Amino acid sequence: MSNSATTGYGKISLITFFAWVIILSLIAEVCIVTGGPDWMYFVLMWIPAFSAIVASAFSLKENKEKFSLKSFLFRLWIRKCRIHYILLAVLIPLIYLLIPYMIYWKTHPDNFGYTGVAFPVVLKDCLPMMVVGILPNVISAMGEEIGWRGYMLPALTERSNHIKALIATGLFWACWHLPLLAFGDYMAGAPVWYKLPAFVLCILPVGIIIGGLTYMSNSVWPAAFLHAAHNNFDQAVFGVITRGDDMMYYVSETGFLTIICAWVIAIIMIVKIKDIETCGDCGEMSTCEKLEMITGNNEEALKRLKG
């Protein structure tokens, strides 16, 4: 999006988003680390979406736009997308998570729950959960992604550029988890001094990947599916069949093998994103079918893109 465009996400709106998401998240995280109920995790994951909805309402007021449910959903990037982006969203975390786990299982066979078991048996046991487990995770992941990739990413893109916005959003998303790592049971198995920087180094590239897929698909749905697949594969499948006191140094969201794999894909994504031509600089805006799909013929959105 061209920096010369009139800001569609106003200053008050952006401040509102950060204020709500930080304050409410800290309250929820305190409840969790002090022994609160498990459903607080679900509440925490929907705080970004709630904050984005409130902030978007302020945007409408700032821009003096009339409320329309369709345009409001478009503002939060809740849009249709092609199915291959959903499939790609499921495949990508399988690559950067499974490769590290396979290396760990190969080098630490005693820590693999299926050592000596035929591959068809392993597949029979794990595949159903790998597929079915994604769907319930989408519900909670969507709460985060509406906030991070549906609101924060495009809002920051208006004020900088695609790459800077990807990095800033991914970094904020990673740091948002840190109180649970430092004071809670999240990612147990590694000392705090190690898992905090390792987690950021792992989740930052994942955030770049998710954000890049959001740019490519013009929708938040692939982001939600990638997030859901990531959580499902790591926490409900691969992590369950793996043991070992040192596994957190190799795999999952603090393992150096995962960090390497995630950054390889993130760098590829950055290269692709650099090739994106901003709509505001394009000479074919009036005839672009993709732009029509993105904006939904919203005149205000077109004005902001043209500058």
PAZAPA-4460 file (N, C-alpha, C; in steps of 0.05 Angstrom, whole numbers, plus 32768, in hexadecimal, padded with zeros to 4 digits):
% residues 307
    n_x    n_y    n_z   ca_x   ca_y   ca_z    c_x    c_y    c_z   seq   type   mol
   8011   7FE8   8000   8000   8000   8000   8012   8019   8000     1      M     A
   800B   802B   7FF0   801C   8043   7FED   801C   8054   8006     2      S     A
   8033   805D   800E   8036   806E   8026   8029   808A   8022     3      N     A
   8025   8091   8009   8019   80AB   8003   7FFB   80AA   8006     4      S     A
   7FF0   8093   800A   7FD3   8090   800C   7FC9   809C   8026     5      A     A
   7FB0   80A6   8026   7FA4   80AE   803E   7FA1   8097   8051     6      T     A
   7FA8   809C   806A   7FA8   8086   807D   7F8D   807B   8081     7      T     A
   7F89   8061   807D   7F6F   8054   8081   7F6C   804B   809E     8      G     A
   7F83   8047   80AB   7F84   8040   80C8   7F8F   8058   80D7     9      Y     A
   7F7D   8068   80E2   7F85   8081   80EE   7F96   807D   8107    10      G     A
   7FA3   8093   810F   7FB5   8092   8127   7FA6   808A   8140    11      K     A
   7F8F   8095   8144   7F7F   808E   815C   7F77   8071   815B    12      I     A
   7F70   8067   8144   7F69   804B   8141   7F80   8039   8148    13      S     A
   7F98   803F   813E   7FAF   802E   8144   7FB7   802F   8161    14      L     A
   7FB6   8047   816D   7FBC   8049   818A   7FA8   8039   819A    15      I     A
   7F8F   803B   8192   7F79   802C   819F   7F7F   800E   819F    16      T     A
   7F87   8004   8187   7F8D   7FE8   8184   7FA3   7FDF   8198    17      F     A
   7FB9   7FED   8198   7FD0   7FE6   81A9   7FC9   7FE8   81C6    18      F     A
   7FBA   7FFD   81CE   7FB2   8000   81EA   7FA1   7FE9   81F3    19      A     A
   7F8C   7FE3   81E4   7F7A   7FCE   81EB   7F88   7FB2   81EC    20      W     A
   7F98   7FAD   81D7   7FA4   7F92   81D6   7FB9   7F8E   81EB    21      V     A
   7FC8   7FA3   81F2   7FDD   7FA1   8207   7FD0   7F9E   8223    22      I     A
   7FBD   7FB0   8229   7FB1   7FB0   8244   7FA1   7F96   8249    23      I     A
   7F90   7F8F   8236   7F7F   7F78   823A   7F90   7F5E   823A    24      L     A
   7FA4   7F5D   8229   7FB5   7F45   8228   7FC4   7F41   8243    25      S     A
   7FCE   7F57   824E   7FDD   7F55   8268   7FCA   7F4C   827E    26      L     A
   7FB1   7F55   827D   7F9E   7F4C   8291   7F99   7F2E   828E    27      I     A
   7F95   7F25   8276   7F90   7F08   8271   7FA8   7EF8   8278    28      A     A
   7FC0   7F01   8271   7FD8   7EF2   8276   7FDE   7EF0   8294    29      E     A
   7FD7   7F05   82A3   7FDA   7F03   82C1   7FC7   7EEE   82CC    30      V     A
   7FAF   7EEE   82C2   7F9B   7ED9   82CA   7FA6   7EBD   82C4    31      C     A
   7FB2   7EB9   82AE   7FBC   7E9F   82A5   7FD3   7E96   82B7    32      I     A
   7FE7   7EA7   82BB   7FFF   7E9F   82CA   7FFA   7E9D   82E7    33      V     A
   7FE4   7EA8   82F1   7FDD   7EA5   830E   7FC9   7E8F   8313    34      T     A
   7FC6   7E7E   82FF   7FB5   7E66   8302   7F99   7E68   82F9    35      G     A
   7F93   7E7A   82E7   7F78   7E7E   82DD   7F6F   7E66   82CC    36      G     A
   7F55   7E66   82C5   7F4A   7E4F   82B6   7F56   7E4D   829A    37      P     A
   7F55   7E35   828F   7F61   7E31   8274   7F53   7E41   825E    38      D     A
   7F39   7E47   8262   7F2B   7E56   824D   7F36   7E73   824A    39      W     A
   7F47   7E7C   825D   7F53   7E96   825A   7F66   7E97   8242    40      M     A
   7F71   7E80   823A   7F82   7E80   8222   7F72   7E87   8209    41      Y     A
   7F59   7E7D   8208   7F48   7E84   81F1   7F41   7EA1   81F2    42      F     A
   7F3B   7EAC   8209   7F35   7EC8   820C   7F4D   7ED9   8203    43      V     A
   7F65   7ED1   820C   7F7D   7EDF   8204   7F81   7EE0   81E6    44      L     A
   7F7B   7ECA   81D9   7F80   7EC8   81BC   7F6B   7ED9   81AC    45      M     A
   7F55   7EE0   81B9   7F41   7EF0   81AB   7F43   7F0E   81B2    46      W     A
   7F55   7F15   81C4   7F59   7F31   81CB   7F63   7F41   81B3    47      I     A
   7F76   7F37   81A3   7F7E   7F47   818B   7F67   7F4D   8178    48      P     A
   7F56   7F39   8174   7F3F   7F3E   8162   7F2C   7F53   816E    49      A     A
   7F26   7F51   8188   7F15   7F64   8195   7F21   7F80   8192    50      F     A
   7F3B   7F82   8197   7F49   7F9C   8195   7F47   7FA7   8179    51      S     A
   7F4A   7F95   8165   7F49   7F9E   8149   7F2D   7FA8   8142    52      A     A
   7F19   7F9B   814C   7EFD   7FA3   8146   7EF8   7FBF   8151    53      I     A
   7F01   7FC3   816A   7EFD   7FDD   8177   7F0C   7FF3   8168    54      V     A
   7F26   7FEC   8161   7F36   8000   8152   7F2B   8006   8137    55      A     A
   7F20   7FF2   8129   7F14   7FF6   810F   7EFB   8008   8110    56      S     A
   7EED   8005   8127   7ED6   8017   812B   7EDF   8034   812D    57      A     A
   7EF5   8038   813A   7F01   8053   813C   7F0A   805D   8120    58      F     A
   7F14   804B   8110   7F1D   8052   80F5   7F05   805C   80E5    59      S     A
   7EEE   804F   80E7   7ED7   8058   80D9   7ECF   8075   80E1    60      L     A
   7ED1   807A   80FB   7ECA   8094   8105   7EDF   80A9   80FC    61      K     A
   7EF8   80A2   80FD   7F0E   80B4   80F4   7F0B   80BB   80D6    62      E     A
   7F04   80A7   80C6   7F02   80AB   80A9   7EE6   80B4   80A0    63      N     A
   7ED4   80B7   80B4   7EB9   80BF   80AE   7EAB   80AD   809A    64      K     A
   7EAF   8093   809D   7EA4   807F   808B   7E8A   8074   8097    65      E     A
   7E77   806E   8087   7E5F   8061   8090   7E64   8043   8095    66      K     A
   7E57   8038   80A9   7E5C   801C   80B0   7E4F   800A   809C    67      F     A
   7E5E   7FF6   8093   7E54   7FE1   8081   7E62   7FC7   808A    68      S     A
   7E52   7FB3   8090   7E5E   7F9A   809A   7E72   7F8F   8086    69      L     A
   7E6C   7F90   806D   7E7E   7F86   8058   7E99   7F95   8059    70      K     A
   7E98   7FAF   8059   7EB1   7FBF   8059   7EBF   7FBC   8073    71      S     A
   7EB0   7FB8   8089   7EBD   7FB5   80A4   7ECD   7F9B   80A4    72      F     A
   7EC1   7F86   8099   7ECF   7F6C   8098   7EE7   7F6E   8086    73      L     A
   7EE4   7F7D   806F   7EFB   7F81   805D   7F11   7F90   806B    74      F     A
   7F0A   7FA3   807C   7F1E   7FB2   808B   7F2F   7FA0   809D    75      R     A
   7F22   7F8B   80A7   7F30   7F78   80B8   7F3C   7F60   80A8    76      L     A
   7F3B   7F63   808E   7F45   7F4F   807B   7F37   7F34   807E    77      W     A
   7F1F   7F34   8087   7F0F   7F1B   8088   7F01   7F19   806D    78      I     A
   7F10   7F0D   805A   7F08   7F0D   803E   7F0B   7EF1   8033    79      R     A
   7EFD   7EEC   801C   7F01   7ED3   800F   7F1D   7ED1   8003    80      K     A
   7F26   7EB8   8001   7F40   7EB4   7FF4   7F40   7E99   7FE5    81      C     A
   7F53   7E96   7FD3   7F54   7E7D   7FC4   7F5D   7E66   7FD7    82      R     A
   7F53   7E4E   7FD1   7F58   7E37   7FE3   7F75   7E30   7FE4    83      I     A
   7F84   7E35   7FCF   7FA0   7E2D   7FCF   7FB1   7E3C   7FE4    84      H     A
   7FA7   7E54   7FEC   7FB5   7E62   8002   7FB0   7E54   801D    85      Y     A
   7F98   7E49   8020   7F92   7E3A   8039   7FA3   7E20   803A    86      I     A
   7FA5   7E13   8023   7FB6   7DFA   8022   7FD3   7E01   8027    87      L     A
   7FDC   7E17   801C   7FF8   7E20   8021   7FFC   7E27   803E    88      L     A
   7FE8   7E33   804A   7FEA   7E3A   8067   7FED   7E22   8079    89      A     A
   7FE1   7E0C   8071   7FE4   7DF3   8080   7FFE   7DE5   807A    90      V     A
   8007   7DE7   8061   8020   7DD9   8059   8039   7DE6   8065    91      L     A
   803A   7E00   8066   8052   7E0E   806E   805B   7E07   808B    92      I     A
   8049   7E08   809F   8052   7E00   80BA   8059   7DE3   80BC    93      P     A
   804D   7DD2   80AB   8054   7DB6   80AA   8072   7DB3   80A2    94      L     A
   807B   7DC4   8090   8097   7DC3   8087   80AA   7DCC   809C    95      I     A
   80A5   7DE4   80A7   80B9   7DEF   80BA   80B8   7DE3   80D6    96      Y     A
   80A2   7DD3   80DB   80A1   7DC5   80F5   80A9   7DA8   80F3    97      L     A
   80A0   7D9A   80DD   80A6   7D7E   80DB   80C3   7D78   80D5    98      L     A
   80D0   7D88   80C5   80ED   7D83   80BF   80FE   7D84   80D8    99      I     A
   80FB   7D98   80EA   810A   7D97   8103   8104   7D7F   8114   100      P     A
   80EA   7D78   8116   80E2   7D61   8127   80EE   7D47   811B   101      Y     A
   80EE   7D44   8101   80F9   7D2C   80F4   8117   7D2A   80F9   102      M     A
   8125   7D40   80F8   8142   7D40   80FE   8146   7D38   811C   103      I     A
   8136   7D43   812D   8138   7D3D   814A   8132   7D1F   814F   104      Y     A
   811D   7D15   8142   8116   7CF9   8146   812D   7CE7   813C   105      W     A
   8139   7CEF   8126   814F   7CDF   811A   8168   7CDF   812C   106      K     A
   816E   7CF6   8138   8186   7CF8   8149   8181   7CF1   8166   107      T     A
   8167   7CF0   816E   8160   7CE9   8189   8149   7CD4   8188   108      H     A
   814F   7CBC   817D   813A   7CA8   8179   812C   7CA0   8193   109      P     A
   8139   7CA1   81A9   812C   7C99   81C2   8117   7CAD   81CB   110      D     A
   8117   7CC5   81C0   8104   7CDA   81C7   80EC   7CDB   81B4   111      N     A
   80EC   7CC9   81A1   80D5   7CC7   818E   80C2   7CB2   8197   112      F     A
   80A9   7CB9   819B   8095   7CA6   81A5   808F   7C8F   8193   113      G     A
   8097   7C90   8179   8091   7C7B   8166   80AA   7C6E   815C   114      Y     A
   80C0   7C6E   816B   80D9   7C61   8162   80D4   7C43   815D   115      T     A
   80DB   7C3A   8145   80D8   7C1E   813E   80BD   7C17   8134   116      G     A
   80AB   7C2A   8133   808F   7C25   812A   808E   7C2B   810C   117      V     A
   8080   7C1B   80FD   807D   7C1E   80E0   8070   7C39   80DA   118      A     A
   8079   7C45   80C4   806F   7C60   80BC   8051   7C61   80B8   119      F     A
   8045   7C4C   80AB   8027   7C4D   80A8   8018   7C4F   80C2   120      P     A
   8023   7C43   80D7   8017   7C44   80F2   8018   7C60   80FD   121      V     A
   8030   7C6C   80FA   8034   7C88   8103   8021   7C9B   80F5   122      V     A
   801F   7C97   80DA   800D   7CA8   80CA   7FF0   7CA4   80D2   123      L     A
   7FE8   7C8B   80D7   7FCD   7C85   80DF   7FC5   7C92   80F9   124      K     A
   7FD8   7C93   810B   7FD3   7C9F   8126   7FD3   7CBD   8125   125      D     A
   7FE5   7CC9   8115   7FE9   7CE6   8116   7FD9   7CF6   8102   126      C     A
   7FD4   7CEA   80EA   7FC7   7CF9   80D5   7FAC   7D04   80DC   127      L     A
   7F9A   7CF4   80E9   7F80   7CFF   80EF   7F81   7D18   8100   128      P     A
   7F93   7D18   8115   7F95   7D30   8126   7FA2   7D47   8117   129      M     A
   7FB4   7D41   8104   7FC1   7D56   80F5   7FAD   7D65   80E4   130      M     A
   7F98   7D56   80DA   7F84   7D63   80C9   7F6D   7D6F   80D9   131      V     A
   7F61   7D5E   80EA   7F49   7D67   80F9   7F50   7D7C   810D   132      V     A
   7F68   7D7A   8119   7F6F   7D8D   812F   7F73   7DA9   8126   133      G     A
   7F75   7DAE   810C   7F79   7DC9   8102   7F60   7DDA   8106   134      I     A
   7F49   7DCE   8100   7F2F   7DDD   8100   7F29   7DEA   811A   135      L     A
   7F29   7DDC   8131   7F24   7DEA   814A   7F39   7E00   8151   136      P     A
   7F51   7DFB   8148   7F66   7E0F   814D   7F62   7E29   813D   137      N     A
   7F54   7E27   8126   7F4E   7E3E   8116   7F3D   7E52   8126   138      V     A
   7F2B   7E48   8137   7F19   7E5A   8146   7F29   7E6C   8158   139      I     A
   7F3D   7E62   8166   7F4D   7E72   8178   7F62   7E82   8168   140      S     A
   7F6E   7E76   8154   7F82   7E84   8144   7F76   7E9C   8136   141      A     A
   7F5D   7E9A   812D   7F50   7EB0   811F   7F4F   7EC9   8131   142      M     A
   7F4B   7EC5   814B   7F4B   7EDB   815E   7F64   7EEB   815D   143      G     A
   7F7B   7EDD   815C   7F94   7EEB   815B   7F98   7EF8   813F   144      E     A
   7F93   7EE9   812B   7F9A   7EF2   8110   7F89   7F09   8106   145      E     A
   7F70   7F0C   810F   7F61   7F24   8108   7F6F   7F3D   8113   146      I     A
   7F7B   7F3A   812B   7F8A   7F50   8136   7FA5   7F55   812A   147      G     A
   7FB5   7F3F   8128   7FD1   7F43   811E   7FD2   7F47   8100   148      W     A
   7FC7   7F35   80F1   7FC9   7F37   80D4   7FB1   7F45   80C6   149      R     A
   7F9A   7F45   80D4   7F83   7F52   80C9   7F82   7F70   80CD   150      G     A
   7F8E   7F79   80E4   7F8E   7F96   80EA   7FAA   7FA1   80EC   151      Y     A
   7FBB   7F96   80FD   7FD5   7FA2   8103   7FE7   7FA3   80EA   152      M     A
   7FE8   7F8D   80DB   7FFA   7F8C   80C4   7FF3   7FA1   80AF   153      L     A
   7FDA   7FA2   80A6   7FD4   7FB7   8092   7FD6   7FD3   809D   154      P     A
   7FD0   7FD7   80B7   7FD3   7FF2   80C3   7FF0   7FFB   80C3   155      A     A
   8002   7FE9   80C9   801F   7FF0   80C9   8029   7FF2   80AD   156      L     A
   801E   7FE3   809A   8027   7FE4   807F   8021   8000   8073   157      T     A
   800B   800C   807B   8005   8027   8072   8019   803B   807B   158      E     A
   8027   8036   8092   8039   8049   809D   8056   8043   8097   159      R     A
   805C   802C   808A   8078   8026   8084   8079   8018   8068   160      S     A
   807F   7FFE   8068   807E   7FEE   8050   8079   7FD1   8058   161      N     A
   8076   7FC0   8044   806E   7FA4   8049   8082   7F96   805C   162      H     A
   809C   7F98   8057   80B0   7F89   8066   80B1   7F93   8083   163      I     A
   80B2   7FAD   8086   80B4   7FB8   80A1   809B   7FB1   80B1   164      K     A
   8084   7FB2   80A4   806B   7FAB   80B2   806A   7F8D   80B9   165      A     A
   8075   7F7C   80A8   8076   7F5F   80AE   8087   7F5A   80C6   166      L     A
   809F   7F67   80C7   80B1   7F63   80DD   80A6   7F6E   80F7   167      I     A
   809A   7F86   80F6   808F   7F92   810E   8078   7F82   811A   168      A     A
   8066   7F79   8108   804F   7F69   8111   8058   7F4E   811C   169      T     A
   806B   7F41   810F   8076   7F28   8119   8084   7F2A   8133   170      G     A
   8093   7F40   8137   80A1   7F45   8150   808E   7F4A   8167   171      L     A
   8079   7F5B   8161   8065   7F61   8176   8057   7F47   817E   172      F     A
   8050   7F38   816A   8041   7F1E   816F   8052   7F0C   8181   173      W     A
   806C   7F0A   817B   807E   7EF8   818A   8080   7F02   81A7   174      A     A
   8084   7F1D   81AB   8087   7F28   81C5   806D   7F27   81D6   175      C     A
   8057   7F26   81C8   803D   7F24   81D5   803B   7F0A   81E6   176      W     A
   8049   7EF5   81DD   8049   7EDC   81EB   805C   7EDB   8203   177      H     A
   806F   7EED   8205   8086   7EEA   8218   807E   7EE9   8235   178      L     A
   8069   7EF8   823F   8062   7EF5   825B   805A   7ED8   8262   179      P     A
   804D   7ECA   8250   8045   7EAE   8255   805D   7E9C   8256   180      L     A
   8072   7EA2   8246   808A   7E92   8246   809A   7E98   825F   181      L     A
   809B   7EB1   8267   80AC   7EB9   827E   80A0   7EB1   8299   182      A     A
   8085   7EB2   829B   8079   7EAE   82B5   8065   7E97   82B5   183      F     A
   805E   7E8C   829E   804B   7E76   829D   8057   7E5B   8295   184      G     A
   8046   7E49   828E   804F   7E2E   8286   8052   7E2A   8268   185      D     A
   804E   7E40   8259   8050   7E3E   823C   806D   7E38   8233   186      Y     A
   8070   7E24   8222   808A   7E1C   8218   809D   7E13   822F   187      M     A
   8092   7E03   8241   80A2   7DF9   8258   80B7   7DE6   824D   188      A     A
   80CD   7DE4   825B   80E2   7DD1   8253   80FD   7DDE   824D   189      G     A
   80FD   7DF9   824C   8116   7E07   8247   8118   7E1F   825A   190      A     A
   8130   7E27   8263   8132   7E3E   8275   8129   7E58   8268   191      P     A
   8120   7E6A   8278   8115   7E83   826E   8129   7E93   825E   192      V     A
   8142   7E93   8267   8157   7EA2   8259   815B   7E99   823C   193      W     A
   8155   7E7F   8237   8158   7E74   821C   813E   7E77   820C   194      Y     A
   8127   7E6F   8218   810F   7E6D   8208   8103   7E88   8200   195      K     A
   8108   7E9D   820F   80FE   7EB7   8206   810A   7EC1   81EC   196      L     A
   8124   7EC3   81E9   8130   7ECB   81CF   812C   7EB6   81BA   197      P     A
   812D   7E9C   81C1   8129   7E87   81AD   810C   7E88   81A2   198      A     A
   80F9   7E8D   81B3   80DD   7E8F   81AA   80D9   7EA6   8197   199      F     A
   80E5   7EBD   819D   80E3   7ED4   818B   80F0   7ECE   8170   200      V     A
   8107   7EC1   8171   8115   7EBB   8158   8106   7EA7   8147   201      L     A
   80F5   7E97   8154   80E4   7E84   8145   80CA   7E90   813B   202      C     A
   80BC   7E9E   814D   80A2   7EA8   8146   80A3   7EC0   8133   203      I     A
   80B9   7ED0   8134   80BB   7EE6   8122   80BA   7EDD   8105   204      L     A
   80CA   7ECA   80FC   80C8   7EC1   80E0   80AD   7EB4   80DA   205      P     A
   80A1   7EA6   80EE   8086   7E9B   80E9   8072   7EB2   80E4   206      V     A
   8075   7EC8   80F4   8064   7EDF   80EF   8068   7EEC   80D4   207      G     A
   8081   7EEC   80CA   8087   7EF6   80B0   8079   7EE5   809A   208      I     A
   807B   7ECA   809F   806E   7EB8   808C   8050   7EBC   808B   209      I     A
   8044   7EBE   80A3   8027   7EC1   80A4   801F   7EDC   8098   210      I     A
   802E   7EF1   809E   8028   7F0B   8092   802B   7F0B   8074   211      G     A
   8040   7EFE   806A   8044   7EFC   804E   802D   7EEE   803F   212      G     A
   8024   7ED9   804C   800D   7ECA   8040   7FF4   7EDB   8041   213      L     A
   7FF1   7EEC   8055   7FDB   7EFE   8056   7FDC   7F12   803F   214      T     A
   7FF3   7F1D   803A   7FF7   7F2F   8023   7FEF   7F21   8009   215      Y     A
   7FFA   7F09   8005   7FF6   7EFB   7FEC   7FD9   7EF3   7FE7   216      M     A
   7FCB   7EEC   7FFD   7FAF   7EE3   7FFA   7F9A   7EF9   7FFD   217      S     A
   7FA3   7F10   8008   7F91   7F26   800E   7F7A   7F1D   8020   218      N     A
   7F81   7F0C   8033   7F6D   7F02   8046   7F7B   7EF9   805F   219      S     A
   7F6C   7EFA   8075   7F77   7EF1   808F   7F73   7ED3   8094   220      V     A
   7F62   7EC6   8083   7F5C   7EAA   8087   7F75   7E98   8085   221      W     A
   7F87   7E9C   8071   7F9F   7E8B   8070   7FB0   7E8F   8089   222      P     A
   7FB1   7EA7   8094   7FC0   7EAC   80AD   7FB5   7E9C   80C4   223      A     A
   7F9A   7E9B   80C6   7F8D   7E8C   80DB   7F93   7E6E   80D8   224      A     A
   7F92   7E64   80BF   7F97   7E47   80BB   7FB4   7E40   80C0   225      F     A
   7FC7   7E52   80B8   7FE3   7E4C   80BD   7FE8   7E4C   80DB   226      L     A
   7FDE   7E5F   80E9   7FE0   7E61   8106   7FD5   7E48   8113   227      H     A
   7FBD   7E40   810A   7FB0   7E28   8116   7FBF   7E0F   8110   228      A     A
   7FC9   7E0C   80F7   7FD9   7DF4   80F0   7FF2   7DF3   8100   229      A     A
   7FFF   7E0A   8103   8018   7E0C   8113   8013   7E01   812F   230      H     A
   7FFF   7E0C   813D   7FF9   7E04   8158   7FF1   7DE6   815A   231      N     A
   7FE2   7DDD   8147   7FD9   7DC1   8147   7FF0   7DAE   8142   232      N     A
   8000   7DB3   812E   8016   7DA1   8128   802A   7D9F   813F   233      F     A
   8031   7DB7   814A   8046   7DB8   815E   803C   7DAE   8179   234      D     A
   8025   7DB7   8182   801B   7DB2   819D   800B   7D98   81A0   235      Q     A
   7FFC   7D91   818B   7FEA   7D7A   818D   7FF3   7D61   817F   236      A     A
   8008   7D64   816E   8011   7D4C   815F   802E   7D47   8164   237      V     A
   8040   7D56   8158   805D   7D51   815A   8067   7D52   8177   238      F     A
   805E   7D67   8185   8067   7D6A   81A1   805E   7D53   81B3   239      G     A
   8047   7D48   81AD   803C   7D32   81BD   804C   7D18   81BA   240      V     A
   8056   7D13   81A2   8064   7CFA   819D   8083   7CFD   81A0   241      I     A
   808B   7D14   81AC   80A7   7D19   81B0   80AC   7D1E   81CE   242      T     A
   80C1   7D13   81D8   80C9   7D18   81F4   80E7   7D1E   81F5   243      R     A
   80F0   7D26   820C   810D   7D2C   820F   8110   7D47   821C   244      G     A
   8122   7D49   8230   8126   7D62   823E   8133   7D77   822D   245      D     A
   8140   7D6F   8217   814E   7D82   8206   813E   7D89   81ED   246      D     A
   8126   7D7E   81E9   8118   7D82   81D0   8112   7D9F   81CA   247      M     A
   810E   7DB0   81DF   8107   7DCC   81DB   811E   7DDC   81CF   248      M     A
   8136   7DD1   81D0   814D   7DDE   81C4   814F   7DD8   81A6   249      Y     A
   8141   7DC3   819D   8143   7DBA   8181   812A   7DC0   8171   250      Y     A
   8112   7DBB   817D   80F9   7DBD   816E   80E5   7DCF   817C   251      V     A
   80CD   7DCF   8172   80B7   7DDF   817C   80BD   7DFD   8178   252      S     A
   80B2   7E0E   8189   80B4   7E2B   8184   80CD   7E38   8191   253      E     A
   80DF   7E27   819C   80F8   7E32   81A7   8110   7E23   819C   254      T     A
   810C   7E0F   818B   8122   7DFE   8181   8131   7E0C   816A   255      G     A
   814B   7E09   816B   815B   7E16   8156   8156   7E0B   813A   256      F     A
   814E   7DF1   8138   8148   7DE6   811E   812F   7DF3   8113   257      L     A
   811B   7DF7   8123   8103   7E05   811A   8108   7E22   8112   258      T     A
   8119   7E2F   8122   8121   7E4B   811C   812D   7E4C   8100   259      I     A
   813F   7E3A   80FA   814D   7E3A   80E0   8139   7E36   80C9   260      I     A
   8128   7E21   80CC   8114   7E1B   80B7   8100   7E32   80B3   261      C     A
   80F7   7E3E   80C9   80E4   7E54   80C7   80F0   7E6C   80B9   262      A     A
   8109   7E72   80BF   8116   7E89   80B2   811B   7E85   8094   263      W     A
   8121   7E6C   808D   8125   7E66   8070   810C   7E6D   8061   264      V     A
   80F5   7E64   806B   80DB   7E6A   805D   80D4   7E87   805F   265      I     A
   80DB   7E94   8076   80D5   7EB1   8079   80E5   7EC1   8065   266      A     A
   80FE   7EBA   8061   810E   7EC9   804E   8103   7EC6   8032   267      I     A
   80FA   7EAE   802B   80ED   7EAA   8011   80D5   7EBC   800E   268      I     A
   80C5   7EBD   8024   80AD   7ECE   8024   80B4   7EEB   8021   269      M     A
   80C9   7EF5   802E   80D1   7F11   802C   80D9   7F17   800F   270      I     A
   80E7   7F05   8002   80EF   7F0A   7FE6   80D6   7F0D   7FD5   271      V     A
   80C2   7EFC   7FDA   80A9   7EFD   7FCA   809A   7F17   7FD0   272      K     A
   8099   7F1F   7FE9   808B   7F38   7FF0   8097   7F50   7FE4   273      I     A
   80B2   7F50   7FE1   80BF   7F67   7FD5   80B7   7F6C   7FB9   274      K     A
   80AC   7F57   7FAC   80A3   7F5A   7F90   8087   7F65   7F8E   275      D     A
   807A   7F69   7FA5   805E   7F73   7FA4   805E   7F91   7F9C   276      I     A
   804F   7F97   7F87   804C   7FB3   7F7E   8035   7FBF   7F8D   277      E     A
   803A   7FD6   7F9A   8024   7FE3   7FA9   800F   7FED   7F96   278      T     A
   7FF6   7FEA   7F9F   7FDF   7FF2   7F8E   7FE0   8010   7F87   279      C     A
   7FE9   8020   7F99   7FE9   803D   7F95   7FFC   8045   7F7E   280      G     A
   8010   8035   7F78   8023   803C   7F63   801C   802E   7F48   281      D     A
   8007   801E   7F48   8000   800E   7F31   7FEF   801E   7F1D   282      C     A
   7FF5   801B   7F04   7FE7   802A   7EEF   7FCE   801C   7EE6   283      G     A
   7FC8   8004   7EF1   7FB1   7FF5   7EE7   7F9C   7FF1   7EFD   284      E     A
   7F9A   8004   7F0F   7F87   8002   7F26   7F6A   8000   7F1C   285      M     A
   7F64   800F   7F07   7F48   8010   7EFE   7F3E   7FF6   7EF1   286      S     A
   7F51   7FE5   7EE8   7F49   7FCD   7EDA   7F52   7FB4   7EE9   287      T     A
   7F5E   7FB7   7F01   7F69   7FA0   7F0F   7F53   7F90   7F1D   288      C     A
   7F4F   7F77   7F15   7F3A   7F66   7F21   7F41   7F5F   7F3E   289      E     A
   7F5B   7F5B   7F43   7F64   7F54   7F5E   7F5E   7F6B   7F72   290      K     A
   7F63   7F83   7F69   7F5E   7F9A   7F7A   7F40   7F9D   7F80   291      L     A
   7F30   7F97   7F6C   7F13   7F97   7F70   7F0B   7F83   7F85   292      E     A
   7F18   7F6C   7F85   7F12   7F57   7F98   7F1A   7F60   7FB4   293      M     A
   7F31   7F6D   7FB6   7F3C   7F75   7FCF   7F2B   7F8B   7FDC   294      I     A
   7F24   7FA0   7FCC   7F16   7FB7   7FD7   7EF8   7FB3   7FD8   295      T     A
   7EEE   7FA0   7FC8   7ED1   7F9D   7FC7   7EC3   7FB5   7FBD   296      G     A
   7ED0   7FC3   7FAA   7EC5   7FDC   7F9E   7EBF   7FF1   7FB3   297      N     A
   7ECE   7FF1   7FC8   7ECC   8005   7FDD   7ED9   801F   7FD4   298      N     A
   7ECA   8034   7FD0   7ED5   804C   7FC5   7EE9   8059   7FD7   299      E     A
   7EE4   8058   7FF2   7EF7   8064   8004   7F12   8055   8004   300      E     A
   7F11   803B   8002   7F29   802B   8000   7F39   8032   7FE7   301      A     A
   7F2B   8035   7FD1   7F39   803C   7FB8   7F46   8058   7FBA   302      L     A
   7F38   806B   7FC7   7F44   8086   7FCA   7F5E   8085   7FDA   303      K     A
   7F5E   8074   7FEF   7F76   8073   8000   7F8D   8066   7FF1   304      R     A
   7F87   8053   7FE0   7F9C   8046   7FD0   7FA7   8059   7FBB   305      L     A
   7F96   8069   7FAF   7FA0   807C   7F9B   7FAF   8093   7FA6   306      K     A
   7FA9   809A   7FC0   7FB8   80B0   7FCD   7FAC   80CB   7FC7   307      G     A
***
